[in-house]
Amino acid sequence: MARALIDFSSGRVVQPVRTLVAAPDGLLGVMPAVYNGTMGAKLVTVFPGNAAHGIPGHQAIIQLFDATNGTPTGTLDGRIITEMRTAAVSAVAIDTLAPPDARVLAVLGSGVQARAHIAALRTVRPIEEIRIWSRTTEHAERLAADVGATATSPQAAVHGADIVVTATHALEPVLHGAWLVERAVVAAVGAVGANHRELDDEAMRGSIVVDSREAAAREAGDILLADAKIYAELGEILAGTIPPPAVGPIVFKSLGLAIEDLAAAQLVMQAR
């Protein structure tokens, strides 16, 4: 994921901003790209209400083609790839932006991404304490029991935390900047859409890092509604063209890129 983000920010990837198509109860995202000899596209559906019926809220298919002649080379279930690459990108961001001794993790949300992020972030920081909040208390308590965490209120979860993950379907802020310590790094991965947000204006007062400036200008309600200024793309910081931000708190707004799906799908094809 780090290499893919560097190549994206360096202009070595052909990728338009995804197209979002609204359905009555969800969205269809169309995400094409050309990268490293492969053409491909992910078709992903987002239906937040599926959880009540035991169906994943995110489902996807990734189709790959040979970039030299257009021959189809693979069709992959994109659900697990989306789950893992999203958390992997956040792990890259935290490893790049968070203090080396960051030990306290707060997670707002209790779904697939919450679980995946806990696993991923444990690989890059010496996490000693995890606090979880969810709108459904039962879900927070279940996840907490599974991962050795504490289920609590959102404010108590975030208070003094070094790392905060927001992975919800919220339309209005669930994270308030007044709760954040100066050194905190936030991985905001939930709200997608110009009118959706998980963070309030004060939470956006520090340094804002994104996966894509172009995508953020269209889809990042957290940034647009707060009229926040973007400091850098994560790929620019990884490449060393822009230094890590010196002003905190730091928010990494992750919208998800087709290049991430293509890079992950290529790993799967190589493994086969």
C-alpha positions in Angstrom: 0.0 0.0 0.0 2.9 2.4 0.8 4.4 1.8 -2.7 1.0 2.3 -4.4 0.4 5.5 -2.6 3.8 6.9 -3.5 3.2 6.0 -7.2 -0.3 7.6 -7.0 1.0 10.9 -5.6 4.0 10.8 -8.1 1.6 10.6 -11.1 2.5 7.1 -12.1 -1.1 5.9 -11.9 -4.0 6.5 -14.2 -7.0 6.8 -12.0 -10.1 9.1 -12.2 -12.1 9.9 -9.1 -14.6 7.1 -8.5 -18.2 7.5 -9.7 -20.9 7.1 -7.0 -24.3 6.0 -8.0 -27.1 6.4 -5.4 -29.6 3.6 -4.7 -32.6 4.0 -2.3 -30.8 2.5 0.6 -27.1 2.6 -0.4 -24.5 3.4 -3.0 -22.6 1.8 -5.9 -19.0 2.9 -6.4 -17.2 2.4 -9.7 -13.4 2.6 -9.3 -11.2 2.1 -12.3 -7.4 2.4 -12.6 -4.4 1.4 -14.6 -1.2 0.4 -12.7 1.9 -1.7 -13.1 0.7 -3.5 -16.2 -2.8 -4.1 -15.1 -6.1 -2.4 -15.9 -8.9 -3.0 -13.5 -12.0 -1.7 -11.7 -13.7 -2.4 -8.5 -17.5 -2.3 -8.2 -18.4 -1.8 -4.6 -21.8 -1.5 -2.9 -22.3 0.3 0.4 -25.5 -0.5 2.2 -25.3 0.5 5.9 -28.6 -1.2 6.8 -27.4 -4.6 5.8 -26.0 -5.3 9.3 -29.5 -5.7 10.6 -30.0 -8.6 8.2 -26.6 -10.3 8.7 -25.3 -9.1 5.3 -22.0 -7.3 4.9 -22.5 -3.5 4.5 -19.7 -3.4 1.9 -19.6 -5.9 -0.9 -17.4 -5.8 -4.0 -16.0 -7.4 -7.1 -12.7 -6.5 -8.7 -12.1 -7.2 -12.4 -8.6 -7.3 -13.8 -7.3 -7.0 -17.4 -4.0 -7.2 -19.1 -3.0 -3.5 -19.8 -1.2 -4.5 -23.0 -4.1 -6.2 -24.8 -7.2 -5.9 -22.7 -7.5 -9.6 -21.9 -9.4 -10.4 -18.7 -7.0 -11.9 -16.2 -9.0 -12.3 -13.0 -12.2 -11.7 -11.2 -11.9 -11.4 -7.4 -14.3 -11.0 -4.5 -13.5 -7.5 -3.4 -15.0 -7.6 0.1 -12.0 -9.0 2.0 -9.6 -7.0 -0.1 -11.5 -3.8 0.7 -11.4 -4.7 4.4 -7.7 -5.5 4.5 -6.3 -2.8 2.2 -8.3 0.0 4.1 -6.8 -1.1 7.4 -3.4 -1.5 5.8 -3.4 2.1 4.5 -4.3 3.4 7.9 -1.5 1.3 9.4 0.9 3.0 6.9 -0.5 6.4 7.9 -0.2 5.7 11.6 3.3 4.3 11.2 4.3 7.5 9.3 2.5 10.1 11.4 2.1 8.8 15.0 4.7 9.0 17.7 6.7 5.7 18.0 5.5 5.3 21.6 1.8 5.6 20.8 0.1 3.0 23.0 -3.5 4.0 23.5 -6.0 3.3 20.7 -9.6 4.6 20.6 -11.9 3.1 18.0 -15.3 4.7 17.3 -17.3 2.0 15.5 -17.5 -1.8 16.0 -17.9 -3.2 12.5 -15.6 -4.9 10.1 -13.3 -2.0 9.7 -13.0 -1.5 13.5 -11.8 -5.1 13.9 -9.5 -4.9 10.9 -7.9 -1.7 12.1 -7.2 -3.0 15.6 -5.4 -6.0 14.0 -3.5 -3.8 11.5 -2.5 -1.0 14.0 -1.1 -3.6 16.4 1.5 -4.4 13.8 2.9 -0.9 13.7 2.6 0.4 17.3 3.0 -1.1 20.8 -0.7 -0.9 21.6 -1.3 -1.5 25.3 -4.8 -0.1 25.7 -7.8 -0.2 23.4 -11.1 1.6 24.0 -14.2 1.1 21.8 -17.4 2.9 21.4 -20.4 2.0 19.2 -23.9 3.3 18.8 -24.9 -0.2 19.6 -23.5 -1.0 23.0 -23.8 -4.7 22.6 -21.6 -4.6 19.5 -19.0 -2.6 21.3 -18.9 -5.0 24.2 -18.7 -8.0 21.9 -15.7 -6.5 20.0 -14.1 -5.4 23.2 -14.3 -8.9 24.6 -12.8 -10.4 21.4 -9.8 -8.1 21.2 -9.1 -7.4 24.9 -10.5 -3.8 24.9 -12.8 -1.7 27.0 -16.3 -0.6 25.8 -17.1 2.9 26.9 -18.5 6.3 25.8 -17.0 8.2 22.8 -15.5 10.9 25.0 -14.0 8.5 27.4 -12.6 6.4 24.6 -10.9 9.4 22.9 -9.7 11.2 26.1 -5.9 11.0 26.1 -5.7 8.5 23.2 -2.6 8.6 21.0 -4.4 7.1 18.0 -8.1 7.4 17.1 -10.0 5.5 14.4 -13.4 6.6 13.2 -15.1 3.8 11.3 -18.8 4.6 11.4 -21.6 5.3 9.0 -22.3 8.6 10.8 -23.8 11.6 9.0 -23.0 14.0 11.8 -19.8 14.2 14.0 -19.1 11.5 16.5 -15.6 12.8 17.3 -15.2 16.2 18.8 -11.9 18.0 18.6 -12.1 19.1 22.3 -11.5 15.5 23.2 -8.2 15.2 21.3 -4.8 15.6 22.7 -2.3 17.6 20.6 -0.2 14.6 19.7 -3.2 12.5 18.6 -3.4 11.0 15.1 -6.9 10.3 13.7 -7.6 7.8 11.0 -11.0 8.8 9.6 -12.2 6.1 7.3 -16.0 6.0 7.7 -17.9 8.9 6.2 -17.8 9.2 2.4 -19.7 12.0 0.7 -19.6 15.7 0.5 -22.4 16.0 3.1 -21.3 13.3 5.5 -18.8 13.7 8.4 -17.5 11.9 11.5 -15.4 14.8 12.8 -16.5 18.3 14.0 -14.8 21.5 12.9 -12.5 21.6 15.9 -11.2 18.1 15.2 -10.1 19.5 11.8 -8.0 22.4 13.3 -4.6 20.7 13.1 -2.9 19.1 10.0 -5.0 17.2 7.4 -3.4 14.5 5.4 -5.4 12.7 2.6 -5.0 9.8 0.2 -6.0 11.9 -2.7 -6.5 15.7 -2.9 -8.8 15.3 -6.0 -11.0 12.8 -4.3 -11.1 14.8 -1.1 -12.3 17.9 -3.0 -15.4 15.9 -4.1 -16.1 13.3 -1.4 -14.6 14.3 2.0 -17.4 16.0 4.0 -15.1 16.1 7.0 -12.9 18.4 5.1 -15.4 20.3 3.0 -17.9 21.1 5.8 -15.1 22.3 8.1 -13.5 24.3 5.3 -10.2 22.7 6.3 -7.0 23.0 4.4 -5.2 19.9 3.2 -1.5 19.7 4.3 -0.4 16.8 2.0 -1.2 13.5 0.4 0.1 10.6 2.3 2.1 9.4 -0.7 3.9 12.8 -0.8 5.0 12.3 2.8 6.0 8.7 2.1 8.1 9.8 -0.9 9.8 12.5 1.2 8.7 15.4 -1.1 6.7 16.9 1.9 7.8 16.4 5.5 5.4 15.0 8.1 3.3 17.7 9.7 4.6 19.5 12.7 1.2 20.7 13.9 -1.3 18.4 15.6 -3.7 16.9 16.0 -3.2 15.1 12.7 -6.1 13.8 10.8 -5.6 11.2 8.0 -8.8 11.3 5.9 -9.0 8.0 4.0 -11.5 7.8 1.2 -10.1 4.7 -0.5 -8.5 4.5 -3.9 -8.8 2.1 -6.9 -5.0 1.9 -6.9 -5.1 0.3 -3.5 -7.6 -2.3 -4.7 -5.5 -3.0 -7.8 -2.3 -3.3 -5.9 -3.9 -5.7 -3.4 -5.5 -7.7 -6.2 -2.1 -8.0 -7.9 -0.7 -9.5 -4.7 -3.5 -12.1 -4.7 -2.9 -13.0 -8.3 0.9 -13.3 -7.7 0.2 -15.6 -4.7 -1.9 -17.9 -6.9 
